[in-house]
């Protein structure tokens, strides 16, 4: 039991030691946090191996809350789903810790940063090993808090704290729905324990709820549908799905290691993990699955279209993350939970690789992130180029790289799931073409062609390869980008994961084999790469001409579908206007007037009474005599 308990405790210990005493470490905090997180990864791999040939690990540490019939323990549950997730999270976290040693070397908050990423790792592990919704919510909020403090690490920069506030607020919107879903779950099932909820689902299949009863409406909805959708609101916020997605690209204002750890491999996958964990609830509601599927499909497509025209290297990778998360959510929407989690695992490796490789480029160019001010870097950064190329091939779904086995499996399962799934497949196929295109647009503009950085005098030195402490994680992650998909397919990771989820059986009803569907997906990726090579692989005026010919579409993509502008017009400006009205008319015009008038009346009354206090005894004697005369007169009159 002790080795299992140490998996979450080791990162927490690292946070406490470095976090409490970081001023004394003086740039040596990694000597504490890196080994502890690495040991947590080793123990996670051991737990994964134990679950291969044995039953799930489940035990209670202590009773956290006990009040009447309400009881919530702190438990550890490591089944097949959790074990696989733990390996990905802790391994990627270890590599990001190691990479940070080089990337943040000169940063004034070096030790503080290490303490925060260890705290994040602890919170994510708690989320994964929970066996009830409240413990999961604790980890859920923990990663949200860590996301905020890590995005705002460079708090003296206005874009950093603006992005952190945006991420925090949008996640709170999603978490409000998630919390309502937890409340309703307990109200219906009388427990927050996963096993208790799943066992009680059959007896509540026909329960209804009147969400609009306050308006005397006769409309009712399945209570399981309402629970599933409320919980999904939390996933929409945490996993950056439309419409709560704008925080993710803005979060790239944080240091690159955090972009890799939180916003590619771990935190943003929490929503997909939650849906898969609660698959029995979603399987009981076709309506909820339809909403989940459409949300994922639309998010995948919209994010891919936005990435086509972006100039910031990290934001391009960020929008690809959002798009791939859409694939995973879409997979859950058609019941292909195993394929969705498989893609989550492979994506964690090759997307962390892409972010860290992008960070290596930024580090080499002294902070430059505009791909139009790069070019020709392959001869200066051969290792970074090769590793980023491998990650791009994996993202594009080209065999035998990892994305081919997982993303193409999602598309195949979607097609085989029925008519709606075939619409999702078509959207996903178009998205696959766009994904390969914008990914290799980045590769060609950054690593090939003209050197656009050589004459601007901005960088102060020639580009150079990053130090070993940064490139070693790239090499290790590139192995994941190349082999993770093949290994998962070889050892039937989908079947392994499905033992922890309720997965509906998908029939081949279309007459088209999975092999044919995967080949179509590969051709889509090849098409995207070919178009990117034609437009950006060599000097060409075609991209500029196309941007002028299709100016409305170009502007739509470049301005991110105007989501920020729409939210600003619909929510932000009306809120500011209403706040101004309430301040000027209500607060100052009414409340301040009442308070000030009361104060003025008291002041006037006091000034008037003060005149009676003359300090002359004869005046006081006269008043006493008059009072006595009055009292006697009243007594005589009454008698």
C-alpha positions as CSV (number, residue, x, y, z in Angstrom):
1,X,0.0,0.0,0.0
2,X,2.8,2.4,0.8
3,X,4.3,2.6,-2.7
4,X,0.8,3.4,-4.0
5,X,0.3,6.2,-1.5
6,X,3.7,7.7,-2.4
7,X,2.6,8.3,-6.0
8,X,0.6,11.5,-5.0
9,X,2.6,12.2,-1.9
10,X,6.0,12.6,-3.4
11,X,5.1,15.6,-5.6
12,X,3.3,17.1,-2.6
13,X,6.4,16.7,-0.5
14,X,8.5,18.4,-3.2
15,X,6.0,21.3,-3.3
16,X,6.1,21.7,0.5
17,X,9.9,21.6,0.8
18,X,10.6,23.9,-2.1
19,X,7.5,26.0,-1.7
20,X,8.1,26.8,2.0
21,X,11.9,27.3,1.8
22,X,12.4,28.4,-1.8
23,X,14.3,31.6,-0.9
24,X,17.0,29.4,0.6
25,X,17.4,27.1,-2.4
26,X,18.9,29.8,-4.6
27,X,18.2,28.1,-7.9
28,X,18.7,24.5,-6.6
29,X,15.1,23.6,-6.1
30,X,15.2,21.1,-8.9
31,X,17.4,18.8,-6.8
32,X,14.3,18.1,-4.7
33,X,11.4,18.2,-7.1
34,X,12.8,16.4,-10.1
35,X,13.9,13.2,-8.2
36,X,10.6,13.0,-6.3
37,X,8.4,13.4,-9.4
38,X,10.7,10.9,-11.2
39,X,10.2,8.4,-8.4
40,X,6.4,9.0,-8.6
41,X,6.6,8.1,-12.3
42,X,8.5,4.9,-11.5
43,X,5.9,3.9,-8.9
44,X,3.1,4.7,-11.5
45,X,4.7,2.4,-14.0
46,X,4.9,-0.3,-11.4
47,X,1.2,0.2,-10.5
48,X,0.4,-0.1,-14.3
49,X,2.3,-3.4,-14.5
50,X,0.4,-4.7,-11.4
51,X,-3.0,-3.9,-13.0
52,X,-2.0,-5.9,-16.2
53,X,-2.1,-9.2,-14.4
54,X,-4.1,-8.3,-11.3
55,X,-7.3,-6.7,-10.1
56,X,-7.7,-2.9,-9.6
57,X,-6.1,-1.4,-6.5
58,X,-8.7,0.2,-4.2
59,X,-8.4,1.1,-0.6
60,X,-9.6,3.9,1.8
61,X,-7.0,6.1,3.5
62,X,-9.4,7.7,6.0
63,X,-12.9,9.1,6.3
64,X,-12.7,12.7,5.1
65,X,-16.3,13.8,5.8
66,X,-19.0,12.0,7.8
67,X,-22.3,13.8,8.6
68,X,-25.4,11.8,9.0
69,X,-25.9,9.7,5.9
70,X,-23.3,11.7,4.0
71,X,-19.9,10.1,4.0
72,X,-16.9,10.9,1.8
73,X,-13.6,9.0,2.2
74,X,-10.2,9.9,0.9
75,X,-9.5,6.8,-1.2
76,X,-7.1,5.5,-3.8
77,X,-8.5,3.6,-6.8
78,X,-6.1,2.5,-9.5
79,X,-7.9,0.6,-12.2
80,X,-6.9,0.2,-15.8
81,X,-8.0,3.7,-16.8
82,X,-6.3,5.4,-13.9
83,X,-3.1,3.3,-14.3
84,X,-2.6,4.2,-17.9
85,X,-3.3,7.9,-17.2
86,X,-0.9,7.9,-14.3
87,X,1.9,6.7,-16.4
88,X,1.3,9.4,-19.0
89,X,0.9,12.2,-16.5
90,X,3.9,11.4,-14.3
91,X,6.3,10.6,-17.1
92,X,5.4,13.8,-19.0
93,X,5.6,15.7,-15.7
94,X,9.1,14.3,-15.0
95,X,10.4,15.3,-18.5
96,X,8.9,18.8,-18.1
97,X,10.6,19.2,-14.8
98,X,13.9,18.2,-16.3
99,X,13.3,20.5,-19.3
100,X,12.5,23.4,-17.0
101,X,16.0,23.2,-15.5
102,X,17.4,24.5,-18.7
103,X,14.5,26.6,-19.9
104,X,14.0,28.6,-16.7
105,X,17.6,28.8,-15.7
106,X,17.9,32.6,-15.6
107,X,14.4,33.2,-14.2
108,X,14.0,35.0,-10.9
109,X,11.2,32.8,-9.8
110,X,13.0,29.5,-10.6
111,X,12.5,27.7,-7.4
112,X,9.0,29.0,-6.9
113,X,8.1,27.7,-10.4
114,X,9.4,24.2,-9.5
115,X,7.2,24.1,-6.4
116,X,4.1,25.1,-8.3
117,X,4.5,22.4,-11.0
118,X,5.0,19.8,-8.3
119,X,1.8,21.0,-6.7
120,X,0.0,20.7,-10.0
121,X,1.3,17.1,-10.5
122,X,-0.1,16.2,-7.1
123,X,-3.5,17.8,-7.9
124,X,-3.7,15.9,-11.2
125,X,-2.8,12.6,-9.6
126,X,-5.5,13.1,-6.9
127,X,-8.0,13.8,-9.7
128,X,-7.1,10.5,-11.3
129,X,-7.0,8.2,-8.3
130,X,-10.3,9.4,-6.8
131,X,-13.1,6.9,-6.3
132,X,-15.9,9.6,-5.7
133,X,-17.0,12.8,-7.2
134,X,-16.0,15.1,-4.3
135,X,-12.4,13.8,-4.2
136,X,-12.3,14.2,-8.0
137,X,-13.6,17.8,-7.6
138,X,-10.8,18.5,-5.1
139,X,-8.2,17.5,-7.7
140,X,-10.2,19.3,-10.4
141,X,-10.1,22.6,-8.6
142,X,-6.5,22.0,-7.6
143,X,-5.3,21.8,-11.2
144,X,-7.4,24.9,-12.0
145,X,-5.7,26.8,-9.2
146,X,-2.3,25.7,-10.3
147,X,-3.1,26.7,-13.8
148,X,-3.8,30.2,-12.6
149,X,-0.6,30.6,-10.6
150,X,1.5,29.1,-13.3
151,X,0.1,31.2,-16.2
152,X,0.7,34.3,-14.1
153,X,4.2,33.3,-13.1
154,X,5.5,36.4,-14.9
155,X,3.0,38.5,-13.0
156,X,4.7,41.8,-13.8
157,X,3.6,41.4,-17.4
158,X,0.1,42.6,-18.2
159,X,-0.7,39.9,-20.8
160,X,0.2,37.2,-18.2
161,X,-2.2,38.3,-15.5
162,X,-4.9,39.1,-18.1
163,X,-4.5,35.5,-19.5
164,X,-4.5,34.0,-16.0
165,X,-7.7,35.9,-15.1
166,X,-9.4,34.8,-18.3
167,X,-8.5,31.1,-17.7
168,X,-9.6,31.3,-14.0
169,X,-13.0,33.0,-14.8
170,X,-13.9,30.7,-17.8
171,X,-13.0,27.6,-15.7
172,X,-15.1,28.9,-12.9
173,X,-18.1,29.1,-15.3
174,X,-17.6,25.5,-16.2
175,X,-16.9,24.4,-12.6
176,X,-20.2,26.0,-11.6
177,X,-22.1,23.6,-13.8
178,X,-19.9,20.8,-12.7
179,X,-20.7,21.5,-9.0
180,X,-24.4,21.7,-9.8
181,X,-24.1,18.3,-11.4
182,X,-22.4,16.9,-8.3
183,X,-25.2,18.3,-6.1
184,X,-27.9,16.8,-8.3
185,X,-26.0,13.5,-8.4
186,X,-26.1,13.2,-4.6
187,X,-29.7,14.3,-4.5
188,X,-30.7,11.5,-6.9
189,X,-28.4,8.7,-5.9
190,X,-27.7,9.5,-2.3
191,X,-24.0,8.9,-2.8
192,X,-21.0,10.4,-4.6
193,X,-19.1,7.1,-4.8
194,X,-18.6,5.9,-8.4
195,X,-19.6,2.3,-7.7
196,X,-22.7,3.3,-5.8
197,X,-23.8,5.7,-8.6
198,X,-23.2,3.1,-11.3
199,X,-25.1,0.4,-9.5
200,X,-28.1,2.7,-9.0
201,X,-28.4,4.0,-12.6
202,X,-30.8,1.2,-13.8
203,X,-33.4,2.2,-11.1
204,X,-33.3,5.9,-12.2
205,X,-33.5,5.5,-16.0
206,X,-37.0,6.8,-16.2
207,X,-36.7,9.5,-13.5
208,X,-37.5,13.0,-14.8
209,X,-36.8,16.5,-13.5
210,X,-38.6,19.8,-14.1
211,X,-35.8,22.3,-14.6
212,X,-38.2,25.0,-15.6
213,X,-40.9,24.4,-13.0
214,X,-40.4,28.0,-11.6
215,X,-42.0,29.2,-14.8
216,X,-44.9,26.7,-14.5
217,X,-43.7,24.8,-17.5
218,X,-44.8,21.2,-18.1
219,X,-41.6,20.3,-19.9
220,X,-39.5,17.6,-18.2
221,X,-36.2,16.0,-18.9
222,X,-34.4,12.8,-17.9
223,X,-32.6,13.4,-14.6
224,X,-29.7,11.4,-16.0
225,X,-29.5,13.7,-19.0
226,X,-29.4,16.8,-16.8
227,X,-26.7,15.3,-14.6
228,X,-24.6,14.3,-17.6
229,X,-24.9,17.7,-19.2
230,X,-24.1,19.6,-16.0
231,X,-21.0,17.6,-15.5
232,X,-20.2,18.1,-19.2
233,X,-20.2,21.8,-18.6
234,X,-17.3,21.4,-16.4
235,X,-15.5,19.3,-19.0
236,X,-16.2,22.0,-21.6
237,X,-14.4,24.6,-19.5
238,X,-11.5,22.4,-18.3
239,X,-10.9,20.8,-21.8
240,X,-11.3,24.1,-23.7
241,X,-14.3,23.1,-25.8
242,X,-16.5,25.6,-27.6
243,X,-17.9,28.0,-26.2
244,X,-15.5,28.0,-23.1
245,X,-12.3,27.7,-25.1
246,X,-10.8,31.2,-25.6
247,X,-8.7,30.8,-22.4
248,X,-6.5,28.1,-23.8
249,X,-4.5,30.0,-26.5
250,X,-4.2,33.0,-24.2
251,X,-2.7,30.8,-21.5
252,X,0.4,30.5,-23.8
253,X,1.5,33.7,-22.0
254,X,2.8,31.4,-19.3
255,X,6.3,29.8,-19.5
256,X,6.5,27.1,-22.2
257,X,7.1,24.1,-19.8
258,X,3.6,24.9,-18.4
259,X,2.1,25.0,-21.9
260,X,3.4,21.5,-22.3
261,X,2.5,20.1,-18.9
262,X,-0.9,21.7,-18.2
263,X,-2.3,22.8,-21.5
264,X,-1.3,19.9,-23.6
265,X,-0.7,16.7,-21.7
266,X,-2.6,16.8,-18.4
267,X,-5.0,19.4,-17.1
268,X,-7.0,19.9,-20.3
269,X,-7.4,16.1,-20.6
270,X,-9.2,16.1,-17.2
271,X,-12.6,16.6,-18.9
272,X,-12.1,13.7,-21.2
273,X,-11.0,11.5,-18.3
274,X,-14.1,12.5,-16.4
275,X,-16.5,11.6,-19.2
276,X,-14.8,8.2,-19.7
277,X,-14.8,7.6,-15.9
278,X,-18.6,8.4,-15.8
279,X,-19.4,6.5,-19.0
280,X,-22.3,4.6,-17.5
281,X,-24.1,7.9,-16.9
282,X,-23.5,9.1,-20.4
283,X,-24.5,5.8,-21.9
284,X,-27.8,6.1,-20.2
285,X,-28.5,9.4,-22.0
286,X,-28.5,9.4,-25.8
287,X,-29.2,13.2,-25.7
288,X,-26.1,13.9,-23.6
289,X,-24.0,11.8,-25.9
290,X,-25.3,13.7,-28.9
291,X,-24.4,17.0,-27.3
292,X,-21.0,15.7,-26.3
293,X,-20.4,14.4,-29.9
294,X,-21.4,17.6,-31.6
295,X,-19.4,19.8,-29.2
296,X,-16.3,17.8,-29.9
297,X,-16.7,17.7,-33.7
298,X,-17.4,21.4,-33.9
299,X,-14.5,22.3,-31.6
300,X,-12.1,20.1,-33.6
301,X,-13.1,21.8,-36.9
302,X,-13.2,25.4,-35.6
303,X,-9.9,25.1,-33.8
304,X,-8.2,23.7,-36.9
305,X,-9.5,26.6,-39.1
306,X,-8.2,29.1,-36.6
307,X,-4.7,27.5,-36.5
308,X,-4.4,27.9,-40.3
309,X,-3.4,31.6,-40.1
310,X,-1.9,32.2,-36.7
311,X,1.7,33.6,-36.5
312,X,2.6,32.7,-32.9
313,X,4.3,29.3,-32.7
314,X,2.9,28.4,-29.3
315,X,-0.7,29.5,-30.3
316,X,-0.6,27.3,-33.4
317,X,0.3,24.3,-31.2
318,X,-2.3,25.4,-28.6
319,X,-5.1,25.5,-31.2
320,X,-4.0,22.0,-32.4
321,X,-4.4,20.9,-28.8
322,X,-7.9,22.3,-28.7
323,X,-8.7,20.5,-32.0
324,X,-7.3,17.2,-30.8
325,X,-9.3,17.5,-27.6
326,X,-12.3,17.9,-29.8
327,X,-11.5,14.6,-31.4
328,X,-11.4,12.9,-28.0
329,X,-14.7,14.5,-26.9
330,X,-16.2,13.4,-30.2
331,X,-15.0,9.9,-29.6
332,X,-16.8,9.8,-26.3
333,X,-19.9,11.2,-27.9
334,X,-20.1,8.1,-30.2
335,X,-19.3,5.8,-27.3
336,X,-15.8,5.1,-28.4
337,X,-14.3,5.9,-25.0
338,X,-11.4,3.5,-25.4
339,X,-10.3,5.2,-28.6
340,X,-10.7,8.6,-27.0
341,X,-8.5,7.7,-24.1
342,X,-6.0,6.0,-26.4
343,X,-5.7,9.2,-28.3
344,X,-5.4,11.1,-25.1
345,X,-2.4,9.0,-24.1
346,X,-0.6,9.2,-27.4
347,X,-1.4,12.9,-27.8
348,X,0.1,13.6,-24.3
349,X,3.5,12.4,-25.6
350,X,3.6,14.0,-29.0
351,X,1.9,17.2,-28.0
352,X,4.3,17.7,-25.1
353,X,7.1,17.1,-27.6
354,X,5.7,19.8,-29.9
355,X,5.4,22.3,-27.1
356,X,8.9,21.6,-25.7
357,X,10.4,21.7,-29.2
358,X,8.6,25.1,-29.8
359,X,10.1,26.2,-26.5
360,X,13.5,25.1,-27.7
361,X,13.1,27.3,-30.8
362,X,11.9,30.3,-28.7
363,X,14.8,29.8,-26.3
364,X,17.2,29.8,-29.2
365,X,15.8,33.0,-30.6
366,X,15.8,34.8,-27.3
367,X,12.0,34.8,-26.9
368,X,10.9,35.3,-30.5
369,X,7.5,33.5,-31.1
370,X,6.5,34.9,-34.5
371,X,7.0,32.2,-37.2
372,X,7.3,34.9,-39.9
373,X,10.5,36.0,-38.1
374,X,12.1,32.5,-38.2
375,X,13.0,30.3,-41.1
376,X,16.1,28.1,-42.0
377,X,16.6,26.9,-38.4
378,X,17.1,23.2,-39.4
379,X,20.8,23.7,-39.9
380,X,21.2,25.4,-36.6
381,X,18.9,23.2,-34.5
382,X,19.1,19.7,-36.1
383,X,17.9,17.8,-33.0
384,X,15.0,20.1,-32.3
385,X,14.1,20.0,-36.0
386,X,14.1,16.2,-36.2
387,X,12.1,15.8,-32.9
388,X,9.6,18.4,-33.9
389,X,9.2,16.8,-37.3
390,X,8.5,13.4,-35.6
391,X,5.9,15.1,-33.4
392,X,4.3,16.7,-36.4
393,X,4.1,13.4,-38.3
394,X,2.4,11.9,-35.3
395,X,-0.1,14.8,-35.0
396,X,-0.9,14.5,-38.7
397,X,-1.8,10.8,-38.4
398,X,0.9,9.5,-40.7
399,X,1.9,5.8,-40.1
400,X,3.7,4.4,-38.3
401,X,3.6,7.3,-35.8
402,X,1.4,7.5,-32.7
403,X,-1.4,9.6,-34.1
404,X,-2.1,7.2,-36.9
405,X,-3.1,4.4,-34.4
406,X,-5.2,6.6,-32.1
407,X,-6.7,9.5,-34.1
408,X,-7.5,7.3,-37.1
409,X,-9.1,4.8,-34.8
410,X,-11.5,7.6,-33.5
411,X,-12.5,8.4,-37.1
412,X,-13.0,4.7,-37.9
413,X,-15.2,4.1,-34.8
414,X,-17.2,7.3,-35.5
415,X,-18.0,6.1,-39.0
416,X,-19.0,2.7,-37.8
417,X,-21.3,4.1,-35.0
418,X,-24.1,5.1,-37.3
419,X,-25.5,8.0,-39.5
420,X,-24.6,10.7,-36.9
421,X,-21.2,9.2,-36.5
422,X,-20.6,9.4,-40.2
423,X,-21.3,13.1,-40.1
424,X,-18.7,13.4,-37.3
425,X,-16.3,11.3,-39.5
426,X,-16.7,13.7,-42.4
427,X,-16.0,16.7,-40.1
428,X,-13.1,14.8,-38.6
429,X,-11.7,13.9,-42.0
430,X,-11.7,17.6,-43.1
431,X,-10.1,18.5,-39.8
432,X,-7.4,15.9,-40.5
433,X,-6.5,17.7,-43.7
434,X,-6.4,21.1,-42.0
435,X,-4.3,19.6,-39.1
436,X,-1.6,18.2,-41.4
437,X,-1.6,21.5,-43.4
438,X,-1.1,24.0,-40.5
439,X,1.3,21.6,-38.7
440,X,3.6,21.5,-41.7
441,X,3.1,25.1,-42.5
442,X,4.7,25.7,-39.1
443,X,7.5,23.2,-39.9
444,X,8.3,24.7,-43.3
445,X,8.2,28.3,-42.1
446,X,10.3,27.7,-39.0
447,X,12.9,25.2,-40.2
448,X,13.2,25.7,-44.0
449,X,13.5,28.5,-46.4
450,X,14.9,32.0,-45.9
451,X,16.4,33.0,-42.6
452,X,14.1,35.9,-41.5
453,X,15.9,36.5,-38.3
454,X,19.5,37.2,-39.5
455,X,19.2,40.8,-40.3
456,X,16.9,42.3,-37.7
457,X,19.5,42.5,-34.9
458,X,16.9,41.5,-32.4
459,X,18.3,38.3,-31.1
460,X,21.9,39.3,-30.5
461,X,23.3,35.9,-31.3
462,X,23.0,33.2,-33.9
463,X,20.4,30.5,-33.3
464,X,21.9,27.5,-31.5
465,X,20.8,24.1,-30.2
466,X,19.4,24.0,-26.7
467,X,21.4,22.4,-23.9
468,X,21.2,18.7,-23.2
469,X,18.9,19.2,-20.2
470,X,16.3,20.5,-22.7
471,X,17.0,18.2,-25.6
472,X,17.0,14.9,-23.6
473,X,13.3,15.3,-22.9
474,X,12.7,16.0,-26.6
475,X,14.5,12.7,-27.5
476,X,12.5,10.7,-25.0
477,X,9.2,12.2,-26.0
478,X,10.0,11.6,-29.6
479,X,10.2,7.8,-28.8
480,X,6.6,8.2,-27.5
481,X,5.6,10.0,-30.7
482,X,7.0,7.2,-32.8
483,X,6.2,4.0,-30.7
484,X,3.4,4.8,-28.3
485,X,0.7,4.2,-30.8
486,X,2.2,1.0,-32.1
487,X,2.7,-0.3,-28.6
488,X,-0.9,0.6,-27.6
489,X,-2.2,-1.2,-30.7
490,X,0.1,-4.2,-30.2
491,X,-1.0,-4.8,-26.6
492,X,-4.7,-3.8,-27.3
493,X,-4.7,-0.8,-25.0
494,X,-8.3,-0.1,-26.0
495,X,-9.4,-3.5,-24.7
496,X,-7.3,-2.9,-21.6
497,X,-8.9,0.5,-20.9
498,X,-12.4,-0.8,-21.7
499,X,-12.3,-3.0,-18.6
500,X,-12.7,0.2,-16.6
501,X,-15.5,1.7,-18.7
502,X,-18.9,0.8,-20.0
503,X,-18.3,0.8,-23.7
504,X,-21.1,0.0,-26.2
505,X,-20.2,-2.4,-28.9
506,X,-19.7,-0.7,-32.3
507,X,-20.8,-2.8,-35.3
508,X,-19.4,-2.5,-38.8
509,X,-22.8,-1.5,-40.4
510,X,-21.4,0.6,-43.2
511,X,-19.8,-2.2,-45.3
512,X,-16.5,-0.3,-45.2
513,X,-13.7,-1.9,-43.3
514,X,-11.7,-0.2,-40.6
515,X,-8.5,-0.6,-42.7
516,X,-10.1,1.3,-45.6
517,X,-11.3,4.1,-43.3
518,X,-7.8,4.4,-41.8
519,X,-6.3,4.5,-45.3
520,X,-8.6,7.4,-46.2
521,X,-7.5,9.2,-43.0
522,X,-3.9,8.7,-44.0
523,X,-4.5,10.1,-47.4
524,X,-6.2,13.1,-45.8
525,X,-3.0,13.8,-43.8
526,X,-0.8,13.3,-46.9
527,X,-3.0,15.8,-48.8
528,X,-2.6,18.4,-46.0
529,X,1.2,18.0,-46.0
530,X,1.4,18.2,-49.7
531,X,-0.6,21.5,-49.9
532,X,1.5,22.9,-47.1
533,X,4.7,22.0,-49.0
534,X,3.3,23.6,-52.2
535,X,2.4,26.8,-50.4
536,X,5.3,27.1,-47.8
537,X,7.9,24.6,-48.7
538,X,9.4,27.0,-51.2
539,X,9.2,30.7,-51.8
540,X,5.8,31.5,-53.2
541,X,3.4,34.4,-53.5
542,X,0.4,32.0,-53.5
543,X,-0.4,32.3,-49.7
544,X,-0.6,36.1,-49.9
545,X,-2.7,36.0,-53.1
546,X,-5.1,33.5,-51.4
547,X,-5.4,35.7,-48.3
548,X,-6.4,38.6,-50.5
549,X,-8.8,36.6,-52.6
550,X,-10.5,35.1,-49.6
551,X,-10.2,38.1,-47.3
552,X,-13.4,37.5,-45.3
553,X,-12.4,33.8,-44.5
554,X,-8.8,34.8,-43.8
555,X,-10.0,37.5,-41.4
556,X,-12.4,35.0,-39.7
557,X,-9.5,32.6,-39.1
558,X,-7.0,35.2,-38.2
559,X,-9.4,36.8,-35.7
560,X,-10.3,33.4,-34.1
561,X,-13.9,33.5,-35.4
562,X,-14.3,36.7,-33.4
563,X,-15.2,34.8,-30.3
564,X,-13.4,37.3,-28.0
565,X,-15.1,40.2,-29.8
566,X,-18.5,38.6,-29.5
567,X,-18.0,37.8,-25.8
568,X,-16.7,41.4,-25.3
569,X,-19.9,42.8,-26.9
570,X,-22.4,40.4,-25.3
571,X,-21.0,40.0,-21.8
572,X,-18.0,42.2,-21.0
573,X,-19.2,45.6,-22.2
574,X,-22.8,45.2,-20.9
575,X,-21.4,44.1,-17.6
576,X,-19.1,47.2,-17.4
577,X,-22.0,49.4,-18.5
578,X,-24.3,48.0,-15.9
579,X,-21.6,48.3,-13.3
580,X,-21.1,52.0,-14.2
581,X,-24.9,52.6,-13.9
582,X,-25.1,50.8,-10.6
583,X,-22.0,52.8,-9.3
584,X,-23.1,56.2,-10.5
585,X,-26.9,56.0,-10.2
586,X,-27.5,53.5,-7.4
587,X,-24.3,53.6,-5.3
588,X,-23.6,57.3,-5.6
589,X,-27.0,58.6,-6.5
590,X,-29.1,56.7,-3.9
591,X,-27.1,54.9,-1.3
592,X,-24.4,57.6,-0.9
593,X,-27.2,60.3,-0.8
594,X,-29.1,58.5,1.9
595,X,-26.0,57.9,4.0
596,X,-24.7,61.4,3.5
597,X,-28.1,62.9,4.4
598,X,-28.4,60.9,7.6
599,X,-24.9,62.0,8.5
600,X,-25.7,65.7,7.7
601,X,-28.9,65.5,9.7
602,X,-27.1,64.1,12.7
603,X,-24.4,66.7,12.3
604,X,-27.1,69.5,12.1
605,X,-28.9,68.1,15.2
606,X,-25.7,67.9,17.1
607,X,-24.8,71.5,16.1
608,X,-28.2,72.7,17.3
609,X,-28.0,70.9,20.6
610,X,-24.5,72.1,21.1
611,X,-25.9,75.7,21.5
612,X,-27.7,74.6,24.7
613,X,-24.3,73.8,26.3
614,X,-23.3,77.4,27.1
615,X,-21.2,76.7,30.2
616,X,-23.1,79.4,32.2
617,X,-24.6,78.2,35.5
618,X,-27.4,80.8,35.5
619,X,-28.7,79.5,32.2
620,X,-28.7,76.0,33.5
621,X,-30.5,77.1,36.7
622,X,-33.1,79.0,34.5
623,X,-33.8,75.8,32.5
624,X,-34.1,73.7,35.6
625,X,-36.6,76.3,37.1
626,X,-38.6,76.3,33.9
627,X,-38.7,72.6,33.8
628,X,-39.8,72.3,37.5
629,X,-42.5,75.0,36.9
630,X,-43.7,73.0,33.9
631,X,-43.9,69.7,35.8
632,X,-45.8,71.3,38.7
633,X,-48.2,73.0,36.3
634,X,-48.9,69.7,34.6
635,X,-49.4,67.9,37.9
636,X,-51.9,70.6,39.1
637,X,-53.7,70.5,35.8
638,X,-54.1,66.8,35.8
639,X,-55.3,66.7,39.4
